[in-house]
Amino acid sequence: MSRVSRRDLLKYSAAAAAMPMTSILPALANDKRVVFGTWGGDSERILRETMAVVAKERYGIEVVFDVGTPSARKTKLIAQASRPRNTMDIPWLVDSDMYQMSARKIVKNIVPADIPNYENLIEDFRTDYSVPNCYGALVLVYNNSVTPPASIKDLWRKEYAGQIGVTDLSYDKIIPMASVAFGGSTSNYAPGYEALLELKKNGVRVYASNEAVGAALKSGEVKIALMWKGRAYTWQQQGVPISYVTPSEGAYPTFFVMGVTSNTGVPELANQVLGAALDPEVQVAVARVIGQVPTVKNAKLPPDLEAGIGFSEADRAKFIKADHAYAAEKASEAREFWNQKFKG
């Protein structure tokens, strides 16, 4: 290896100082990397194997995954909001969390024309600030040995007393569901609070995780649950003797959405990655692995999977629509009710 003299080093340094930044840092100028904040496990794996591959092959973009909890993602986004560039270009969050990021101007508004395949996104799922790439909804799940429930309100029937299971994770959805069933709305939780206290008297079991609810349904510890349709489908496929139905009041959906940080340094590349997430083959692969439903009209699920996890146009029309602004305003109150009055 040849040695560089001190004189030559000074000469090269002086020449570099006179060059424009784009010439000094060609790697940075041509860097086609997008940092994507995500959950771990199967969610990261399937996006790494599909979305990231499409982004690389179609657009030459390397997707770098930043894995962590939703709380960690939100904390990082907020902490870096005033920096020239955020280290996360695309956060993947649930719709209620992304609403909060939009309210704080941490994610920018979407320009549909800039996102490949956006025109196939189901119209009712569109927002100004995010791109939903998959969704699921809470439905009624029941053991085949009991009278099938038809509505959320049916959970209060005496024949189900002591046989109902819910997950702690879904309290912020169960409260508005109860409110809708008993004359309130997603913008008025008071009837839901009152109804849930009555349900508590009848006997209801609260579990720490979705998996624990599934185990309780399998063992017969509970016979009725409010649970994600995709989870119920998976358990049914595994032989758990359950069925499930969309409640007459409507299912409560959660959308898994992607946004672009306001201070990303690569907005065009980020938009292309969003387009890769909307690719129909990517959407079908996500549905197969994590049981979440595609959000684009040109993603066609196999008939058996569509029947198991999908929602018809009529089902979607009856979805219980969240009021994210009200939910954010009442977040502390709802958490306190659940932890201290309902569970306590």
N, C-alpha and C positions, 0 to 999 in steps of 0.2 A: 504494500500500500504506500502511495507517495505521501510525503509530508508537505504541509502548507506552511510557508514561512510567515513570520509575524507581519512582514511588509505586505505580502500578498493578502493576508487576512484583512489588514486595514484597508487595502485597496478594494477588496470585494465588499467590505462593510460600507465603505463610502458610496460605492456604486449602488448598493441595495438601498441605501437611505434616499438616493435620488430617484429611485424607481417608484411608480404608483403602487398602491397597496394591492391592486388586483394582480400585478406582476409578481410581487413578493410572495403572495399567498394564493397561488393557483389552486392548491388543494381545497382551501377554504371557499374560494370563489366558486369552484365546481362541485362542492360538497352536496351530494344528493341524499342526505340523511334526514329522516323524520323521526322524532322521538314520540312514542305512543305510550300513554299511561294506561295501565290495564290491571285487571285482576290476574292472579296466577292460575295454576292448575289447568284444567281442560280449556278454559276460556282463552288463556294465552296460547296454549299449544295449537288450538285449531286456527287461530288468527295467524300464528307464525307459519303454519303449514299451508295456508290458503291466501289470505289477504296480503301477507308480506311477499308471497311468491308472485302474485298478480302485479303488485306494485313494482317489484324488481324486473319482471319480464316485460311488462307493458310500458313502464315509465322510467326504468333504470334507477328507481329509488330504493334505498336500503331503509327498512323500518327497524328501528331500535326500540325494544320494549322496556319500559320502566314499570316494574311490577310492584304493587303495593296495595294497601287497603284504600277504599274510597276516601276515608278520612285523611290518609297520608297524601293522596292526590290533591284533595282540596286545600290542605294546608300548604303544600308546595306551590300550588297555583297562586294562592293569596299572597304568600310570602314574596313571590317573585313578580307580582303584578306591576310594580313600579320600575323594574329593571328594563334596560334597553331590549333584552331578549330573555324570554322564559326558556328554561331548560326542557320544558315539556311543550311540544307543538300541538299534540292532539290528546285531550283527556277523554277517556271513555267512562261514563258515569250513568247512573239511572236518571230519569227525567227530572225528578224533584231536585236532585243535587245540581244538575246542569242549569236548571232555572235559577238557582242561587248564584251560580257563577256568572250567568248572563246579567242578573240584576246588579252585580258588582262590576260589570263591564270587563270581566276577566276573559270572556270569550267573545269573538266578534260575530256580527251578523253574517248569515249565509247568503252567498250569491248563487242561486240555483244553476245558472248557466255555466258556472266555473267547475261544477262537480259532475263528473261522468256518471251516467245512468240515473241522475236525480229525477229525470222526467218520469221514471217508472215508480218512484216512491208513492205509496198510497197517500192520497191527498189529505185525509183526515189526520195523518201522522206528522205533517210538516209543521215546523216552527220557524221563526225568524233566525234562530241562533244555534240550532243543532240538527244533526242528521241521525235519525233512529236507524239502527242496523238490524235489530231484532227485538222481540217483545214476548211477554208472557202475561198471564192473568190468573188471579185467584178465583177458583171455582169451588163448588161443593163436592167433596169426596166422601164416599160412604162405603161401609162394609156391605157386601151383598146380602147379609142376613137381616138387615133392617129395612124398614119402609123407606124408599128413596125420598130424600128431601127435594123440594122444587124451588125453594126460595131461601134467601138469607134469614128471613123471619122464622122459617121452620126450625131453625136451631133452638128456638125457645120452647119448642113443644116438649111436654112432660116426658114423652116416651124416649127422648134423647138425653134426659137428665143424667149427668155423671158420665156420659159417653162421648163428650165433645173434646177435641184436641185442637189447639192453635199453637203457632210458633211465636215466640217472643220477638223474632225479627220482623214480623209483619204487623206490629201493633199500629203503626201509622197508616195502614191500609184497612185494618179491621175496624178501627174507630169510625172512619167515614162510611164504611160499608154498613155498619150497624146504624149509623145516622140516617142513611138513605132508606134503610128498611123500616125505620120507625118515624118517618115523617120529617126528618131533617134533610140535610144535603151535605155535599163535600164543602160547603161554605157555612155550615151550622152543625157543630159537633154535639150540642147540648142533648138532643134526643138520643144520640149514640151512647153518651156517657151513662145516662139513666138506664138504657136498655142493657148495657153490658153489666151493670151492677146487678140487674135481675138475673142475667145469665150466670153470673158468679154464684148466686144463691142456688141455682139449679144444679151446679157442679160442672166445672170446666177445667181441663188440664192445660197448663201452659208449659211448652217445651222450649228448650234452649236453641234448637236447630230444626231445620226442615227434615234432616235425616232422623232425628228423634221422633218426629211425628210419624214418619214412615214406619219406623220400628214399632211404634205403639199401634198403628193400624194393622200391622202384620201379626202382632201378638194378640190382638183383640182387646188391648187395654182401653182403646177408644174405638168408636164405630163411625164417627162423623168428624170431618175436619174441613177447615178452609185452607186450601193448599193450591200451589201452582199447578196448572194443568199439565205442563211438561213433566213435573215430578210424578204426578199421579199416573201418567202414561208409562213412565219408566218402571214404577213399582208394579203396575198391572202386568207389564211384560215380564217382570221377574217372578210372577206367580202369586202376588198378594191379592186376595179375593176382594177387590174393590171395583167400584164404578165411579163415574164422576159426571157432573152435569153443570151447565151454565145456569146460575140462579136467575129467576124471573126478573129480578131487579137489575140484572146485568152483572157481568164479571168486572173485577177491578184490575185494570192493566198496569203493568210497569214497562216502560220502554227503556232499552239500553241504548244510549245516544252518544254520539261523538260530536265534539266541537273543535274549533280552531282557536288557540289562545290569541288574544289581541296583540300580544307582543312576540308572536312567533317571527322567526327570521326567514321562514320558508313557506309563505302562505300558498303559493301556487302548488308546491309539492304536497302540502298538507291536503289541499283540495283533491288532488289526484289519489291520495291514499284513501280519502273518504269515498271516492268513486270506486276504488278497489273493494272496499267493504260492502258496497252496494252491488257488486258483481253477482249475478244470480247463482253461479256455481259456488261462490263463497258463502252466500246466504243459505243454500241448501246444506252445505257441509256443516255450518254452525248449527242448523236445526237438528241434524243427525246426532251431533256430539253432545250439545248441551240442552236440547229440547226447547229452544226458543224459536219463535215463528218468524219467517222472513217478513221484511217490510216493503219489498218491491214486488210489483205485480208480475214481473217476468221470471220470478223464481218459483218453479213448479216442484212441489214436494211429491214424493211417491204417494199414491192414494192411501196406503195404510198409515203412513206417518202424518199425512194431512188430516185423516180422520182422528188420529190420536192426539195431536197437539194443536191443530189449526182452529181458526175461528172463521165462521162464515161472514159474509157481508152483513147479514142480519144481526149476528152476534156482535160485530164491531159497532154497528149502529146503536146498540144498547149498552155499550161499555159505560161504566160509571166514570165520568170525567173528573179528574182531579182539579182542585183549585189550589195551584201551587203557592199563590200569594197568601191565601188564608192559612194553608198548612204551615208555611214558614212563620207566619204571625203566631200561630197556636202551637208551635212545636214544643216549647217548654211545658206548656199546660197539658198537652196530650201525653207527653212522657211522664209527667208527674202523676197524672190520673192513672195511667197504666201501671206504673211501678208501685205506687203507694195505695191506690184504692182498688184496682182490679186484681192485681197479683198479691197485694199485701194482705 
